[in-house]
Amino acid sequence: MNLRLRVLLAFLALLLVGKVGKELYDWRAHADDRARLVAVRGRLLDAGAEIMSTRAELDTLKRVLDREDGALEREKRALGAYDRKAQGSALPPHLYEAYRADLDRYNEHVERRNRSFHTWQEVLARNHSAVDRYNVLADSLRAVAEVLGDPYYQVPSPLEAAAERNVPPPVPAP
């Protein structure tokens, strides 16, 4: 073998050994960072899945509230009809009992609707908390990935996180 070829092969071998050595060193030196990346990614997937599940729950509760509001509006109009039947400022005795029953039913319906609204508010607060948590974890994930030398690390979206955690996506309203 000619001397030039041997020098070239020796140089390539040294280059290869140096490159493999650096990779092994980086792999060993960043073991904690890789473990942190896996842990943060897992928490991010949980936050993303919670975003999607609370979004689906909010959509369902919103449809319930819309139905309740429509029913309450009809009941309110029915109660308004009693005003037109009033003589002066009083209802005739035979209508008063029906009015009281309708009014009690309407008030109970308002209470049920308000409980649904409070549930909706609680779910909305959980959704906002999950979004905040997801954003903080996404920033942390990018920072850890940059330390590992991957500044373009693909952070899963909430929809991708939900799919990875087997959470069904929200169904669009008809």
KAPE-V253278 format. One line per field, one symbol per residue. ss: DSSP state (~ for helix, > for strand, _ for the rest). psi: psi as a letter, one per 40 degrees, with the letter a starting at -180 (. if undefined). Layout:
ss = ???
psi = ???
//
This chain:
ss = __~~~~~~~~~~~~~~~~~~~~~~~~~~~_~~~~~~~~~~~~~~~~~~~~~~~~~~~~~~~~~~~~~~~~~~~~~~~~~~~~~~~_>__>__~~~~~~~~~~~~~~~~~~~~~~~~~~~~~~~~~~~~~~~~~~~~~~~~~~~~~~~__________~~~~~~~__________
psi = iidddddddddddddddddddddddddddfddddddddddddddddddddddddddddddddddddddddddddddddddddddeihbeiiidddddddddddddddddddddddddddddddddddddddddddddddddddddddeegefhhhhidddddddefhiiihii.
//
